Amino acid sequence: MKLRFFAMPLLASLALLAACSKEDAGAQPGSPSAAVVTTPIETAQALDVLAAQGKGFAAGKILSANAVYVLFDPQCPHCARLWEASMPLHGSVKFVWLPVAIMNAKSAPQGAAIMTATNPVQAMTAHETSLLAGNGGTAASADIAPDVLAAIKTNTNLLERLGATSVPFIVARHQRSNQVVMQAGANDTQALASFLGIGQP
């Protein structure tokens, strides 16, 4: 898949970002097959498509009209770091986290466990803390409800249609320029705030 370049603030474009890709761990056997839609999603339509087709959970300022979408793999440590970096922004930003499965066989079960938890934010925090501590993350059953597995496969397909080759992958509307911006990789809190065009946390 060809690399695509997206408009983003200069600071974010110059930052060295850390991300996980299929090449890092090998594609998961249960990933979507050739039967799925492969039409690329253009930058201008990305937010609308993710809002209509993506499935995940919200964290932060839930009632905000503008959502920041983060496609993440539960087995990706860079996604865990981005989760931690996003926490100080929860008072001013609505994040919607969409689990994908590109890393390994644990990705889909863990994503399903987080999505279907009574408190997904709490479940995500516990999972990412475990992952960063080297404990592999949340223990999750490989027996996933068909609708939940389908949602994760759809999210994974959306990631590919966006032209992304790694996670975390962020899609947002820059608060100052009003432009749709996309970025692969983890940022610290200050760089994330700058990328989103919001004030200092």
C-alpha positions in Angstrom: 0.0 0.0 0.0 1.4 3.4 -1.0 2.3 5.8 1.8 0.0 8.9 1.9 1.0 12.2 3.3 -1.5 14.3 5.2 -1.7 18.0 6.2 -0.7 18.5 9.8 0.8 21.2 12.0 4.5 21.7 11.3 5.5 20.8 14.9 3.7 17.4 14.6 5.2 16.8 11.2 8.7 17.3 12.5 8.2 15.1 15.6 9.7 11.6 15.6 6.7 9.4 16.2 6.6 5.9 17.5 4.1 3.5 16.1 3.5 -0.3 15.6 2.9 -1.7 12.2 1.9 -5.1 10.6 5.6 -5.4 9.7 6.5 -5.3 13.4 4.5 -8.3 14.4 3.0 -9.9 11.3 -0.7 -9.6 10.3 -3.1 -11.4 12.5 -4.6 -14.5 10.8 -8.1 -13.3 11.6 -7.7 -9.9 9.8 -10.2 -8.9 7.2 -9.8 -10.6 3.8 -10.1 -9.5 0.2 -13.9 -9.6 0.5 -14.0 -6.3 2.3 -14.3 -2.8 0.8 -10.9 -1.4 -0.3 -11.9 2.0 -1.6 -9.5 4.6 -0.1 -11.0 7.1 2.3 -10.1 10.7 1.4 -8.9 13.0 4.1 -11.9 15.4 3.9 -14.3 12.5 4.4 -12.4 10.6 7.1 -14.2 12.0 10.1 -17.6 11.3 8.6 -16.7 7.8 7.6 -15.3 6.9 11.0 -18.3 8.4 12.8 -20.6 6.3 10.6 -18.7 3.0 10.4 -16.2 2.9 13.3 -17.1 1.2 16.5 -15.3 1.8 19.8 -15.7 3.7 23.1 -15.5 7.3 24.1 -13.3 8.9 26.7 -12.9 12.4 27.9 -15.4 15.2 27.2 -18.2 12.9 26.1 -20.6 15.7 25.1 -18.2 17.5 22.8 -19.5 17.9 19.2 -16.0 17.3 17.8 -14.5 13.8 18.3 -10.9 12.8 17.9 -10.7 9.2 16.5 -7.8 7.0 17.5 -7.4 3.6 15.8 -5.3 1.4 18.1 -4.2 -2.2 18.6 -4.4 -3.4 22.2 -1.0 -5.1 21.7 0.8 -1.9 20.7 2.9 -0.3 23.4 2.9 3.0 21.5 -0.9 3.0 21.6 -0.6 2.6 25.4 1.7 5.6 25.6 -0.7 7.7 23.6 -3.5 6.6 25.9 -1.5 7.9 28.9 -0.6 11.1 27.0 -4.3 11.7 26.2 -5.5 11.5 29.8 -4.6 15.2 30.8 -6.7 16.3 27.8 -9.9 14.5 28.8 -11.3 17.7 30.3 -11.4 19.4 26.9 -11.3 16.7 24.2 -13.6 13.8 23.3 -11.6 10.8 22.2 -13.2 7.8 20.4 -10.9 4.8 20.6 -11.4 2.2 17.8 -9.7 -1.1 18.4 -8.1 -2.8 15.4 -6.4 -6.2 15.1 -3.1 -6.1 13.2 -0.5 -7.1 15.8 -1.1 -10.7 16.9 -3.8 -13.2 18.1 -4.4 -11.3 21.3 -5.4 -8.1 19.6 -9.0 -8.9 18.7 -9.9 -10.6 22.1 -8.4 -7.8 24.1 -10.1 -5.2 21.9 -13.4 -7.0 22.4 -12.9 -7.2 26.1 -12.2 -3.4 26.4 -15.1 -2.5 24.1 -17.7 -4.6 25.9 -16.5 -3.8 29.5 -19.0 -2.1 31.8 -16.5 0.8 32.1 -14.4 0.8 28.9 -12.2 3.7 30.1 -11.3 1.9 33.3 -10.7 -1.3 31.4 -8.5 0.5 28.9 -6.4 2.1 31.7 -5.9 -1.3 33.4 -5.0 -3.0 30.1 -2.5 -0.3 29.0 -0.9 -0.2 32.5 -0.4 -4.0 32.3 0.9 -3.8 28.7 3.5 -1.1 29.6 4.5 -3.1 32.6 5.4 -6.0 30.4 2.5 -8.2 31.5 0.8 -8.5 28.2 -2.4 -6.6 29.0 -5.8 -7.8 29.9 -6.6 -11.5 29.9 -9.4 -12.0 27.4 -11.4 -14.9 26.0 -10.7 -15.8 22.4 -14.5 -16.5 22.1 -15.7 -13.2 20.7 -19.3 -12.3 19.9 -19.8 -12.2 16.2 -21.0 -8.6 16.1 -18.1 -7.4 18.2 -15.6 -9.3 16.0 -17.2 -7.8 12.9 -16.8 -4.3 14.4 -13.1 -4.9 15.1 -12.7 -6.2 11.5 -14.5 -3.1 10.2 -12.2 -0.8 12.2 -9.2 -2.7 10.8 -10.5 -2.3 7.3 -11.0 1.5 7.9 -7.4 1.8 9.1 -6.2 0.3 5.8 -8.6 2.4 3.7 -7.2 5.5 5.4 -3.8 4.6 4.0 -2.4 3.9 7.4 0.4 1.3 7.9 0.8 1.6 11.6 -1.0 2.4 14.9 -1.9 4.5 16.8 -3.5 6.4 14.0 -5.3 9.7 14.9 -8.0 11.4 12.8 -9.2 14.8 14.1 -10.4 18.3 13.1 -7.7 20.8 14.0 -9.4 23.2 16.4 -7.8 26.3 15.0 -7.6 25.7 11.3 -10.7 23.5 11.1 -8.9 21.2 8.7 -9.1 17.4 9.0 -5.7 16.2 10.2 -4.2 12.6 10.4 -1.2 11.3 12.1 0.4 7.9 12.8 2.3 7.4 16.0 2.3 8.4 19.6 2.9 11.9 21.0 3.5 13.2 24.5 0.6 15.4 25.9 2.0 18.7 24.8 2.6 17.5 21.2 -0.8 15.9 21.1 -2.4 19.1 22.2 -0.5 21.0 19.5 -1.5 18.5 16.8 -5.1 18.9 17.8 -4.9 22.7 17.9 -6.0 23.1 21.5 -4.5 25.1 24.4 -1.9 23.7 26.8 -3.3 21.1 29.1 
